[in-house]
Amino acid sequence: MKMVIVDDEMLVRAGIKSAIKWEKEGYTIVGEAEDGFSALKVIEETKPDIVLLDVNMPGMNGIDLIKLLREKEISCSIIILSCHEEFEFVKDALKNGARDYLLKHKADPDHILQIVNDAKNSLLNDRRKKGNIEKLQKNAEIGKYYLKNKFLIQLLKGEKLEAWEIEKKVKELNIKISEKNLSCIVFQVDNLDNVKKRYDTDDNDLLQFSIINITTELLSQSKECEFLLYDDNMYIIITSNSNEVSRKNIHDKNIMIINRIYDALQHYLNIYTSFGIGECKAADYSNIALAFSKAKSSLGLKFINFHQHIFSQLDLCNQNDLVNTHEILKKFEIDIQQNIKEKEFVTVVTKIDELVKWIKSIRYNDYYKIILIFEKIIECIAKECNINFTEYTSLTGKCNNIDELRNIVVDAINKINMPEENEVVSNYVVREAITFIKQNYNKDIGLELIAEHIGYSESYLSRVFNKEMNMSILNYLNTVRINKAKELLMDYKLKNYEIADKVGFNTAIHFNIVFKKITGKTPTEYRNNFGNGKVCEGD
């Protein structure tokens, strides 16, 4: 406990200081003063718990100082020091908030210590009570916060609530949104698993906590707005616009909110986020569920267009076209599976690229349907080629976008196309062709030259190679060349056109086309993703 002694008589101050071993009793005398003005300065600087205060001093007396401390809301326990004839001052001091008093001429060490200890115990008790009250208030606030979130989640899920029940909870929980022009903004952190790797295991909640704090602060001035965490990586903002009639103005306002949050999270947390917007005209709290559904559907477009960060219901595929859309998807699926059965894997990759391009063009956002189609393609490859592709099907659900999904299928096809180094090829003609390709891939060779070298006709070589390797001989040649190119791309000193020449391509353009078809990435993209991060000039 910190203590200050204020008295205009130096001997009184010295006597109180020396009468008791204060440190042993748990007190520290942090200052002393001889008048009210200097006492105020000492008290403001040291913030004592207890002040022994002379009631009658020149300049500012003790009563005036007590009043001034109360005005300044400086909290400390005051014990008045007085003489017998100053008792009227004492009563006035007690009336203004002093804790107790000591008569100077009767004060012995034990009595002084008893009065000070009583003040300390009373002070501690007051602080405990205050702490309990604050704890109760905090718990009440937390309870109200969770009740509010629970109610908002009920509205978001479209749970059936009576109108009177909604009205009652809106008032009780101080819900700030009205029923007019409701909007729902849903956002999530991009590549959350990679972002979490920046944090220790014990600090995984820190990211979520920081996002909530920053977003709450940015929305604090919005009069018609509620914000909540819906699940591990889904944050929801619900807004209303009681005084706005223009749909464009409402949409522009939502975009402004999004951009402020996007910029702040990118600036302070170095994370990127994606946002989906759902808007409703109808004036009814039940439409929150509809706005939420639209916002989630809008955000689903991130899977097919990962370069954007804002998506709205205006970007969605026309619901009237869905029947036709499902028919086209089914046809793609059937055609690709037929190509797989015929071992036409180059055509399979081409068809998959066409499928991806078409899905993007119509803004189709059924994530689970897209995943299912690609998993069926992988399963068909596994069945027709008698290979276990469990490792690939387990990756499909972890894809962040449709391009990653496409690359998983292409990698699976490449695994078929390229046998392991130690894999035995039974057909002698095919073994000879493979040996020649591996020794001469960097030269201008093709089916005609390979057939001539091993002494068989082009048609015969093509037929037996397809049967043995489940792929055409030219596709195998290109795969060997691209695998070698991948190694050379790790050397950032080499330019793309130099690598193209080293692996047997006549032009860098042809090299880029084949590389993208086999790997799903351009040579430069592959180098940036898997190399040392340095991009060679002149690519």
C-alpha positions in Angstrom: 0.0 0.0 0.0 1.3 3.5 -0.9 1.0 6.3 1.5 1.5 10.1 1.5 1.8 12.3 4.7 0.6 15.9 4.4 1.2 18.3 7.4 2.6 21.8 7.7 4.7 20.8 10.7 7.9 19.0 9.7 8.2 17.4 13.2 4.7 15.8 12.8 5.7 14.3 9.5 9.0 13.1 10.8 7.3 11.7 13.9 4.7 9.7 11.9 7.4 8.4 9.6 9.7 7.2 12.4 7.1 5.9 14.9 6.3 2.7 12.9 8.4 0.4 10.7 6.0 1.0 7.8 7.8 -1.2 5.2 7.5 -4.2 7.6 3.8 -3.5 8.0 3.3 -3.5 4.2 3.3 0.2 3.6 5.5 2.5 1.4 5.7 6.2 2.1 5.9 7.5 -1.5 5.8 11.3 -0.7 5.1 14.1 1.8 4.0 17.7 1.6 3.6 20.8 3.8 0.5 22.4 2.2 -2.5 21.6 0.1 -1.0 22.8 -3.2 2.1 20.7 -3.0 0.1 17.8 -1.6 -2.1 17.8 -4.7 0.9 17.6 -7.0 2.4 14.7 -5.0 -0.9 12.8 -4.9 -1.4 13.2 -8.7 2.2 12.0 -9.3 2.4 9.1 -6.9 -1.3 7.9 -6.8 -1.3 6.8 -3.1 -3.8 4.4 -1.6 -3.9 6.3 1.8 -3.3 9.9 2.6 -2.6 11.2 6.2 -3.9 14.8 5.8 -3.6 17.8 8.2 -7.0 19.5 8.2 -5.7 23.0 9.0 -2.9 24.3 6.8 -1.9 27.6 5.2 -3.0 28.3 1.6 -5.2 25.3 0.7 -6.5 23.5 3.8 -7.3 19.9 4.1 -11.1 20.3 3.4 -10.5 22.2 0.2 -8.0 19.6 -0.9 -10.5 16.8 -0.3 -13.1 18.6 -2.3 -10.6 19.1 -5.2 -9.6 15.4 -5.1 -13.2 14.4 -5.4 -13.8 16.8 -8.3 -10.8 15.4 -10.1 -12.1 11.8 -9.3 -8.8 10.9 -7.6 -9.5 7.9 -5.4 -7.7 7.4 -2.1 -8.5 6.8 1.5 -8.0 10.0 3.6 -7.2 10.0 7.3 -7.5 13.5 8.9 -4.8 14.7 11.3 -6.1 17.4 13.7 -5.9 19.0 17.0 -8.7 18.9 19.6 -9.8 22.5 19.0 -10.2 21.8 15.2 -13.0 19.2 15.6 -15.5 21.2 13.6 -13.0 21.0 10.7 -12.8 17.2 11.2 -16.6 16.8 11.0 -16.6 18.9 7.8 -13.8 16.7 6.4 -15.7 13.5 7.3 -18.8 14.9 5.6 -16.8 15.4 2.4 -15.4 11.9 2.2 -12.6 11.5 4.7 -12.3 7.9 6.0 -11.2 8.6 9.7 -9.3 11.0 11.9 -6.3 11.1 14.3 -5.8 13.5 17.1 -2.2 14.5 16.9 -1.6 14.9 20.7 -3.2 11.5 21.5 -1.8 9.5 18.7 0.6 6.7 19.8 2.2 4.2 17.3 -0.3 1.4 18.0 -3.3 3.7 17.5 -1.9 5.2 14.3 -1.3 1.7 12.9 -4.7 0.6 13.9 -6.4 3.5 12.1 -4.2 3.0 9.0 -4.9 -0.7 8.9 -8.6 -0.1 9.3 -8.4 2.2 6.3 -6.5 -0.4 4.3 -8.9 -3.2 5.0 -11.9 -0.9 4.1 -10.2 0.1 0.9 -9.4 -3.5 0.0 -13.0 -4.5 0.7 -14.3 -1.7 -1.4 -12.1 -2.8 -4.2 -13.3 -6.4 -4.0 -16.9 -5.2 -4.1 -16.1 -3.0 -7.1 -14.3 -5.9 -8.8 -17.3 -8.2 -8.2 -19.7 -5.6 -9.6 -17.5 -5.0 -12.6 -17.2 -8.8 -13.1 -21.0 -9.2 -12.9 -21.4 -6.3 -15.4 -18.9 -7.9 -17.7 -20.6 -11.3 -17.4 -23.9 -9.6 -18.1 -22.4 -8.0 -21.2 -20.9 -11.3 -22.4 -24.2 -13.0 -21.8 -26.0 -10.4 -23.8 -23.4 -10.7 -26.5 -24.0 -14.4 -26.8 -27.7 -14.1 -26.6 -27.6 -11.5 -29.4 -25.4 -13.8 -31.6 -27.7 -16.7 -30.9 -30.7 -14.7 -32.0 -29.0 -13.4 -35.2 -27.9 -16.9 -36.1 -31.5 -18.0 -35.7 -32.5 -15.3 -38.2 -29.6 -16.2 -40.5 -30.7 -19.9 -40.5 -34.3 -19.0 -41.2 -35.6 -20.5 -38.0 -39.3 -20.0 -37.5 -40.0 -17.2 -34.9 -43.2 -15.4 -34.2 -43.3 -11.7 -35.1 -43.9 -10.7 -31.4 -40.9 -12.8 -30.3 -38.6 -11.1 -32.9 -39.8 -7.7 -31.9 -39.2 -8.5 -28.2 -35.7 -9.7 -28.8 -34.8 -6.8 -31.1 -35.6 -4.4 -28.2 -34.1 -6.5 -25.4 -30.9 -7.2 -27.1 -30.5 -3.7 -28.6 -30.4 -5.0 -32.2 -29.3 -2.1 -34.4 -30.7 -3.2 -37.7 -34.2 -2.4 -38.9 -36.3 -4.5 -41.3 -35.9 -2.2 -44.3 -33.4 -2.9 -47.1 -31.5 -5.7 -45.4 -28.1 -6.8 -46.7 -25.8 -9.6 -45.6 -22.0 -9.5 -46.2 -20.1 -12.7 -45.7 -16.3 -12.8 -45.7 -13.6 -15.3 -45.1 -9.8 -15.5 -45.0 -8.2 -16.7 -48.2 -5.9 -19.8 -47.8 -6.6 -20.0 -44.1 -4.5 -23.1 -43.5 -1.4 -21.3 -44.8 -2.2 -18.2 -42.8 -2.5 -20.2 -39.6 1.1 -21.5 -40.1 2.3 -18.0 -39.2 1.0 -18.4 -35.7 2.0 -20.8 -32.9 -0.5 -23.5 -32.0 -1.4 -21.7 -28.8 -2.0 -18.5 -30.7 -4.4 -19.8 -33.3 -7.2 -17.8 -31.8 -5.2 -14.6 -32.0 -5.9 -14.2 -35.8 -9.7 -14.6 -35.2 -9.6 -12.2 -32.2 -7.7 -9.6 -34.3 -10.1 -9.8 -37.2 -13.1 -9.4 -34.9 -11.5 -6.4 -33.1 -10.4 -4.6 -36.3 -13.8 -5.2 -38.0 -15.8 -4.2 -34.9 -13.8 -0.9 -34.7 -14.4 -0.1 -38.4 -18.1 -0.7 -38.0 -18.5 1.1 -34.7 -19.8 4.3 -36.4 -22.4 2.4 -38.5 -25.9 3.1 -37.0 -27.7 0.1 -38.7 -25.2 -2.7 -38.6 -24.5 -6.0 -36.7 -21.4 -8.1 -36.9 -20.7 -11.7 -35.7 -18.5 -14.7 -36.2 -20.6 -17.5 -37.7 -18.0 -20.3 -37.7 -14.2 -20.8 -37.9 -13.8 -18.9 -41.1 -17.1 -17.1 -41.8 -17.6 -13.6 -40.6 -21.0 -12.0 -41.2 -22.1 -8.3 -41.4 -25.8 -7.6 -41.5 -26.9 -4.1 -42.5 -30.1 -2.2 -43.1 -30.9 1.1 -44.7 -34.1 2.7 -43.3 -33.7 6.0 -45.1 -32.4 4.8 -48.5 -34.5 3.9 -51.5 -31.8 3.6 -54.2 -30.6 0.0 -54.7 -27.5 1.3 -56.3 -26.7 3.5 -53.3 -27.2 0.6 -51.0 -24.9 -1.6 -53.0 -22.3 1.1 -53.2 -22.4 1.5 -49.5 -21.8 -2.2 -49.0 -18.9 -2.0 -51.4 -17.4 0.9 -49.4 -17.8 -1.2 -46.1 -16.1 -4.1 -47.8 -13.1 -2.2 -49.1 -12.5 -0.5 -45.8 -12.4 -3.9 -44.0 -10.3 -5.6 -46.9 -7.7 -2.8 -46.8 -7.4 -2.8 -43.0 -7.0 -6.5 -42.7 -4.5 -6.6 -45.5 -2.6 -3.7 -43.9 -2.6 -4.7 -40.3 -2.6 -8.5 -40.5 -1.2 -9.1 -44.0 -4.1 -11.4 -44.9 -6.4 -11.4 -48.0 -10.1 -11.8 -47.7 -13.0 -12.6 -50.0 -16.6 -11.1 -49.7 -20.0 -12.2 -50.8 -23.0 -9.8 -50.8 -26.7 -10.6 -50.6 -29.3 -7.9 -50.7 -33.1 -7.9 -50.2 -35.8 -5.3 -50.9 -38.6 -6.8 -48.7 -39.0 -5.2 -45.2 -39.0 -8.2 -42.9 -36.5 -9.7 -40.5 -37.2 -13.1 -42.0 -35.5 -11.9 -45.2 -32.1 -12.0 -43.3 -32.0 -15.7 -44.2 -32.6 -15.0 -47.9 -29.8 -12.3 -47.9 -27.5 -14.7 -46.1 -28.2 -17.4 -48.7 -27.5 -15.0 -51.5 -24.3 -13.9 -49.9 -23.0 -17.4 -49.4 -23.8 -18.3 -53.0 -22.0 -15.2 -54.2 -18.9 -16.0 -52.1 -19.0 -19.5 -53.8 -17.9 -17.8 -57.0 -14.4 -17.4 -55.4 -13.8 -21.1 -56.3 -14.0 -20.3 -60.0 -12.6 -16.7 -60.0 -10.0 -16.5 -57.3 -8.5 -13.2 -58.7 -11.5 -11.2 -57.4 -12.3 -10.4 -53.7 -15.9 -9.1 -54.0 -18.8 -11.1 -55.3 -22.5 -10.3 -55.4 -25.7 -11.9 -56.4 -25.5 -10.1 -59.7 -22.5 -12.3 -60.6 -24.4 -15.6 -60.1 -25.5 -18.0 -62.8 -29.1 -17.4 -64.0 -31.2 -19.9 -62.1 -33.5 -20.3 -65.2 -30.5 -21.8 -67.0 -29.6 -24.4 -64.4 -31.5 -27.3 -66.0 -29.6 -26.7 -69.3 -26.4 -26.3 -67.2 -26.8 -29.7 -65.6 -27.3 -31.3 -68.9 -24.2 -29.8 -70.4 -22.2 -30.8 -67.3 -23.4 -34.4 -67.7 -22.4 -34.4 -71.3 -18.9 -33.2 -70.4 -18.7 -35.9 -67.8 -19.8 -38.7 -70.2 -17.4 -37.5 -73.0 -14.4 -37.3 -70.7 -15.1 -40.7 -69.3 -15.3 -42.1 -72.8 -12.0 -40.6 -73.7 -10.5 -42.1 -70.6 -11.8 -45.6 -71.6 -10.2 -45.1 -75.0 -6.9 -44.0 -73.4 -7.0 -40.7 -75.2 -5.5 -38.7 -72.3 -4.4 -35.7 -74.4 -8.0 -35.3 -75.4 -9.0 -35.8 -71.7 -6.8 -32.9 -70.7 -8.2 -30.7 -73.5 -11.8 -31.6 -72.6 -11.1 -30.8 -68.9 -9.7 -27.4 -69.9 -12.8 -26.8 -71.9 -15.0 -27.8 -68.9 -13.1 -25.4 -66.6 -13.4 -22.6 -69.1 -17.1 -23.1 -69.6 -17.8 -23.3 -65.8 -16.0 -20.0 -65.4 -17.9 -18.4 -68.3 -21.4 -19.1 -66.9 -20.3 -18.3 -63.3 -21.5 -21.7 -62.0 -20.8 -21.8 -58.3 -22.1 -25.2 -57.1 -18.8 -26.2 -55.3 -19.9 -29.7 -54.3 -21.2 -30.5 -57.8 -17.9 -29.4 -59.3 -15.8 -31.4 -56.8 -18.0 -34.5 -57.5 -17.5 -34.3 -61.3 -13.7 -34.2 -60.9 -13.7 -37.0 -58.4 -15.7 -39.1 -60.8 -13.1 -38.4 -63.5 -10.3 -39.5 -61.2 -12.2 -42.6 -60.2 -12.7 -43.5 -63.8 -9.0 -43.1 -64.6 -8.2 -45.3 -61.6 -10.7 -48.0 -62.7 -9.7 -48.0 -66.4 -5.9 -48.0 -65.7 -6.1 -50.3 -62.6 -4.3 -47.7 -60.4 -5.0 -46.6 -56.9 -5.7 -42.8 -56.9 -6.7 -42.4 -53.3 -4.0 -39.8 -52.8 -5.6 -37.6 -55.5 -9.3 -38.0 -54.4 -8.3 -37.0 -50.8 -6.8 -33.8 -52.2 -9.9 -32.6 -54.1 -11.7 -31.3 -51.0 -8.7 -29.2 -50.1 -8.6 -27.3 -53.3 -9.0 -23.5 -53.0 -10.1 -23.0 -56.6 -11.1 -24.8 -59.8 -7.6 -24.5 -61.3 -6.1 -26.4 -58.4 -8.7 -29.1 -59.0 -7.9 -29.3 -62.7 -4.2 -29.6 -61.9 -4.8 -32.6 -59.5 -6.6 -34.5 -62.4 -3.8 -33.6 -64.8 -1.1 -34.8 -62.3 -3.0 -38.0 -62.0 -3.0 -38.4 -65.8 0.7 -37.6 -65.9 1.3 -40.4 -63.4 -0.2 -42.8 -65.9 1.8 -41.3 -68.7 5.2 -41.6 -67.1 6.2 -45.0 -65.7 8.7 -45.1 -62.8 12.3 -45.4 -63.8 12.5 -49.0 -62.5 9.2 -50.1 -64.1 9.7 -53.0 -66.5 8.2 -52.4 -70.0 7.5 -55.9 -71.4 7.4 -55.0 -75.2 10.8 -54.9 -76.8 9.8 -52.4 -79.4 8.4 -50.0 -76.8 11.5 -50.3 -74.7 13.7 -49.4 -77.6 11.5 -46.4 -78.4 11.6 -45.2 -74.8 15.4 -45.5 -74.7 15.8 -43.6 -77.9 13.4 -40.8 -76.6 15.3 -40.4 -73.3 18.6 -40.2 -75.2 17.4 -37.8 -77.9 14.4 -35.8 -76.4 16.4 -32.6 -76.8 16.6 -33.0 -80.6 14.0 -32.5 -83.3 12.6 -36.0 -83.3 9.1 -37.4 -83.9 7.2 -40.6 -84.6 8.8 -40.9 -88.1 12.4 -40.7 -86.9 11.8 -42.9 -83.9 10.1 -45.6 -86.1 13.0 -45.4 -88.6 15.6 -45.8 -85.8 14.1 -49.0 -84.4 13.2 -50.4 -87.8 9.4 -50.6 -87.5 6.6 -48.9 -89.3 5.0 -45.8 -87.8 1.6 -47.4 -87.6 2.8 -50.5 -85.8 5.0 -48.5 -83.4 2.1 -46.2 -82.6 -0.3 -49.1 -82.0 2.0 -51.1 -79.7 3.2 -48.0 -77.8 -0.4 -47.0 -77.1 -1.3 -50.5 -75.9 1.7 -50.8 -73.6 1.9 -47.3 -72.2 -1.8 -46.1 -72.3 -0.7 -43.0 -74.2 0.6 -41.9 -77.6 4.3 -41.8 -78.4 4.2 -38.1 -79.0 2.5 -37.5 -75.7 5.2 -39.5 -74.0 7.9 -37.5 -75.8 6.4 -34.2 -74.6 6.1 -35.5 -71.1 9.8 -36.4 -71.0 10.6 -33.0 -72.3 8.5 -31.2 -69.8 9.8 -33.2 -66.9 13.3 -32.2 -67.9 12.2 -28.6 -68.3 10.9 -28.6 -64.7 14.4 -29.4 -63.6 15.9 -26.7 -65.7 13.4 -24.1 -64.4 15.0 -24.4 -61.0 18.0 -22.6 -62.5 16.8 -19.0 -62.5 19.7 -17.9 -64.7 18.2 -19.8 -67.7 15.5 -18.0 -69.7 12.4 -19.8 -70.9 13.4 -19.7 -74.6 16.8 -21.2 -73.7 15.1 -24.0 -71.7 12.7 -24.6 -74.7 15.7 -25.2 -77.0 17.5 -27.4 -74.5 14.5 -29.8 -74.2 13.8 -30.1 -78.0 11.1 -27.5 -78.7 11.6 -25.4 -81.9 9.9 -22.3 -80.4 9.2 -20.9 -76.9 5.6 -20.5 -77.9 5.1 -24.2 -78.6 7.0 -25.0 -75.3 4.7 -22.7 -73.3 1.6 -24.3 -74.8 2.7 -27.9 -74.1 4.0 -27.0 -70.6 0.6 -25.4 -69.7 -1.3 -28.4 -71.1 0.7 -30.9 -69.1 1.3 -29.1 -65.8 -1.6 -26.6 -65.7 0.8 -23.7 -65.3 3.0 -21.6 -67.6 6.8 -22.1 -67.1 7.0 -18.8 -65.3 4.2 -19.7 -62.9 5.8 -23.0 -62.2 9.2 -21.4 -61.5 7.6 -18.9 -59.1 5.6 -21.5 -57.2 8.3 -24.2 -57.0 11.6 -22.5 -57.6 13.5 -20.1 -55.4 11.1 -17.2 -56.1 13.4 -15.4 -58.6 11.9 -14.8 -62.0 14.3 -14.7 -64.9 14.1 -11.7 -67.2 13.0 -12.0 -70.8 10.5 -14.8 -70.2 
